[in-house]
Structures are given as C-alpha cells and as structure tokens.
Amino acid sequence: MGAEQTFHRPVMVAEVLAHLEPARHGEIMDGTVGGGGHSRALLERYPSCRILAVDRDPAALEHARAVLEPFEHRVSFRSDRFDDTAVELAAEGPRLSGALLDLGVSAHHLDEDARGFSFRPEVPLDMRMASSLLGEPTAADLLNDLDEDDLGRIFRDYGEEPRWRRLAKAVVLLRQDRPFRLAADLNEALAKALRRSPTPKDRARVFQALRLAVNQEMESLERALPALLEALLPGGVIAVVSYESLSDRLVKHTFREWSRECVCPPRLPRCVCRGVAFGKPTVRRAVRPTEAEVEDNPRARSARLRSWRKAA
C-alpha cells in the first residue's frame, strides 16, 4: 500500500482519471489533495498536466508534499480552503483545464481520535479539518454555545435528522449540568431525543451535521462552484466526489443549471437571460464505485462522482 493510501485511500481513481482526461495537457486544481492519491495518479497518467494542490489541513498538505515529491516540478501547493483558492483564481481569469473536489473527510481524520471525527465514546468533539491553531470553533463549542434554534437548524439542514427539535432541546438541557466534551456526551443527547439507543446511522447523521457546520462545508462548496466555473478555460472539466446527499444534490443541481440554455422565470414572454448553456454534464447520472472497490475499501460505499465540461 502506497504512502498516500496509508493517509487516505483515494476513491474511484480510474473513474476520476477518465473524467479529467480532457484536462490532461493543462493545469488541474486538486482542491482537496488529502493524501495526494488522486493527484499522483493524474501526474502519472498524464505527463503534460500540472497540479495545483490545495488543502485546508496542514497535516494533509505536508503528507501530499512527500507523496508528490517525484513530480515537484509539476506541482504547486497551497494551504487554503478550496473556495478561497477558487475565488482568487476566478478573479485572475480563466486558467484551469480541470478541477477536482473530493469532499468529506479522509481516513486520516476518522482514524486519528485526537481530530474528533469519530463517534467512539472517548473521542473529543473537535471535527476541525484545519489546524487547531486557527482558532476555529470545535463541535463542542457549537454544542455548548449555540441556542436551541441554531442547533436545531444544524441537525435539520445538515443532518436531515427527523427529530431535530427534540435533539436540540436535549443538548440544551444536558449542557446545563456539564459542558459537552466527548462523543459520549452527544451520544447521550441523541439517545434522550430518540428515547432509545441510537443506531450507527442515527449517530452518523448527527455527527455529519456537526462536521458540516464546524467546517462550513456546504458554504464552501456553494461559493467554490461558481468561482471554478469562472476559473475554467473553455473545454475545462470539473469533477466532484461527494459522500453525502446534501453535497451531491448541490453539485447535481448546479451542473444542471449551468447546462440550461434559458434560466428565465417560466412566465416571461421571451428569453432575457444568457440564452446559452455554459456547458454540459459528462454523464447523465452520478458514477458509483464498483462492487470490487467497495469490498476492498468499504469507505468508498457512499461515494458519488459527477463531472461537467465547459463549452469550448
């Protein structure tokens, strides 16, 4: 197993390579470089491409530097959120032939208890993808400081939790006795809201909601996509790998809107909008990992790959 796979095993590598093939001669932004697996595969397969490797996690970026060292003359690195980089690139004008966003958390995040992404009882409620030195609020901070309405919105909007009201109320009641600190504390609140022992799916929904809120993941994606559209050269490709329905839905709807010739309200007598599609999706439906990949890497099970190509 390669060094990049000990940090995080890249998902659907062959499929990502195929979707980014039109970008093989230009610069590709890997907005979530992680362990460097996808970038390494791109550099090996396409000798003419260059990679802009971006990650908000300094530990991930350091690991990617080591993995991609054999290709250092074709790689530049940036410690940043992918949406901030995308906005900066868009302001400079089109330059990218391709962009890849592999969303969600890495195996490194899940396996390192100190990072606080797991719902194992003794794990601290942290969930920050970036360094703790940046002063961003942790999951515990949100649970201890937000009011009941704001907590409810997180559980409802980001976790699609059907008992979001009861869960928010349970959190507020429990923190009166002691602050939330460990995953066990949130598991206790969830058990009170459900009035039963939570299943792994129950916990996954709620912990996902907090992770998305802590890292502002949906806001980053909403901001990055239109910026990447502006930063793409004609014929450029965006590929996005999502692991939960909210992100996949946003990508799907965005690519669909970009592919419409007319976006005017239906009651207008004539078209007054752009009147032309920006491009089109490269596949009709999201690409799923093969059964063989899921068997070899169960964490790939929920992955969905969508890609879109800008008009030439």
N, C-alpha and C positions, 0 to 999 in steps of 0.2 A: 504494500500500500504506500503510495507516494506521500511526501510531506504535506502536500495540500489536502490530502484526504484524512490525515490524522487530525487536522484542524477542522475541516468541514468537507464532506463528500459532495462534490458538485452533482446536481441533478440533471438528467436528460442532456448530457453533454453532446451526444451525436445530434439530437434534435436542435439544440441551440446552434451548433456549428452549421447545420443545414439552413436554418432560418437567417443566419447572419452572413451567409455566403455572398450576397450582393455587396457586402461591405468589405470584402476581402482585400481590396487594394488601398483602403483608406484608414482613417483613424476611427477607432471604436472606443466609446466610453463604457467601461465596466463600472457602473455606479455603486455596486455593492461587491467589491472584489473579494472580500472574505478571505478564504484560504488560497485564492489565486487559481483554483482549478479550472474554471471556465476560461479565464484569460490565458492560462498556459496552453490549453487545448487550441484556442484561437491562434495563438502565436505559432504553435507547431504546425497546424493545418494550413495556415495562410501566411506564407513568408513575407508577403508585401504589406500586411496590416501593421498598424501601430495601436497601442493600447494606452488609454488614459485611465489609470486605476484609481478609483475613489472609494474611500470607506470612512465612516464617522468613528469607527472603533480603532484607536491607535494600535491595539494588540493585533488586530486583523491586518492592518496595513504593514506592520513590521513583519508579520509572517509572510504576507504576499511578496514583500521585497525579497525575502530569502528564496521563495519558490520561483520567482520570475527573474532571478539574478542572471541566468544564462541568456536572457533576452533584454538585458538592461538598456541596450542602445535603442530598443524599440518600445520602451515603456516609460511613462512618466507617472508619478504618484502624487496624489493629493489627499490630505487629511481633511475631510469635509463631508457635510451632508450632501447626498446626490442632488437634492433640489437646489441647494445653493450653487453648486457647480453648474448645474443645467442653466440656471438663470444667468449666471455670469457668461457662459458660453453663448447663450442666445443674444445677449447684449453686444457681443463681438461680431455676430453674423454667422451664417451657416458655415460649418467646418467639419462636422461629423459625418462619416459614412454609415455609422451604426451606433446603437446604444443598447446596453443590456442592463436590466434591473432584475436581480434575483432577490426577491423580497423575503421578509420573515427573518427568523433567527437561525444562526448557524449551530452545528453540532457542538462547537466550542462553547457557545453561550449556554446551551442546555446542559452540557456535561460538567461545567465548572460551577459548583454550588455557590461560590462567592459572588457570581454575577447575578444570581437571584431570579433566573428564568424558570426554574423547575417548580412544580408544586409538591415536591418532597417536603415533609413537615418541618424539618430543621433548616430549610433554606431561607436566607433573609429575603425580604420583599424589596428587591432593588430594581432589576429589569432594565437598567440603562444600557443602551448599546455603546454609548460614548464613555470616555473616561470619567471616573468619579470626580476628577479634578475640575471638571467643567461646571460643577455646581448645579446640575440639572436635578429636579425633584425625583425622588425614587417612588416606587409603587407605594411604599409605606407612607411617604409624605402625602400622597394623594388621598390615601385611605384615612389618614389622621386629620387632614386639614380641610378637605372639600366638604361642602354642605351636602345635605341629603339629596337635593335636586340634581346637583352636578354629578354626584356619584351615580345616581340613577341613570342619567343620560349616558355615562360611560358604559354601564352594564347593558343598557338597552341598545345604544347605537353601535358600539364596538364589539359587544359580545353576543348581541341578539338573544339576550337572556330573557326568557318569558316571565321570570319572577323578579324583575329588576327592582321594582318598588320595594318588595319585602327584603331583598338583599341590601339595598341602600339603607333601609331602616335598621336592619340587623347590625350593619357596620357601625352606624352612629351610636347605637345602644351599647355595643361591646366596647367601643373605644372610650366610653365614659369610665370604665373600670381599669383599663390598661391600654396603652397605645399598641397599634398593630406593628409587628416587627418581623414575624416569621410567616412562612406559608401556612403553618398550622393555624395561625390566627384567622387568616382568610378562609381556610377550610372550615373552621368552626362557624364563622358567619354564614357561609353558604349552607352548611348543614341546618342552621337555625331557619334560614329562609325557605329551604326545601322541605323541612320537617322530616328529614331522612338523611341517611349517609349519602354524600354526593358521589356520583359515578365519575370515572375519568373524563367522560365527555362533559359533564357538568363543570368540573374543575377547569378543563381546557377552555371552555367558553369564557369563563370569568377571568382567568389568568391572561388569556389573549386580549380581552378588553383592556385590562390594565396596561399590558405591554404596549398596545397601540396608542394608548393615551400618554404614557410616560415618554415615548419616543416620537410622538406626533407623526406616526407613520402614515396615516391617511392624509393628513395635511401636506406632508412632504410629497406624497405621490400626486395629489391634486395639483400641487404647484410645479412639480417636475415635468409632467407630461406635456403641457403646452409649451414649456420652455424648450424641451427636447425637440418638439416639432419645429420650432424656430431655428434651433441649432443644427438640424439635419440638412445636409446637402440634398439636391434633387436626386431621387433614387435611393436615398438612405433608408435604413431599416431600424425600427425599434422592436426589441424582443423583451417581454416581461414574463417572469416566472412568479406566480402567486401561489400561496399556500392556504389561504382562507377566502371565503366567499366575498367579503367586503372589497378586498383589493382586486380580486378577479372581476367582480362586477363593474368596478370603476374603470378598469382597463378596457373591458368589453364595450361599455357604453361610450367611452372616449373614442376608441378606434372606430366605432360605428358612426359617431357624429362627424368625425373627420372624413369619413368616406361618403357622406351625403353631398349631393350637388346643391341642394337647396335646404336651408335651415330656417326659412321664414315660417311664422305662425300660419296655420292652415287657412285662416280666414282672409289673408291678404289676397287681393285680386291678381297680383303679379309678383314675381320674384324681385326682391330688393336687396337680397343678401349677396354673398360672394358668387353664387351661381356656378360654382365648380368644386368638385371634390378635391381635397388636399392629397388624396392617395387612396389606397385600399388595403384591407387586411390580406395577409398572405395565405391564411387558412380560414375556413368558414367557422370551425369550432376549435375550442381550446385543445391543445395536444396534451395527452396524458402519458405518464411513464408506462413502460411495458411491464407486463407481469413479472418478467425476469428481473427487471431493475427493482421493483418493489420487494420482491422476495430477497434480493441481495441487500437492499437498503430500504427498510420499512419506512424511514422518514420521508421517502420520496412519494409516499402514497397519495398525499393530498395535493401534489404539485400540478399546476396548470400553466401551460405555455401558450402565450398569444403573441403574434407579431404583426406588424403593419409596415407598409412601404410607402414612402413619399413619392408623389408623382415626379417623373423625370422632367 
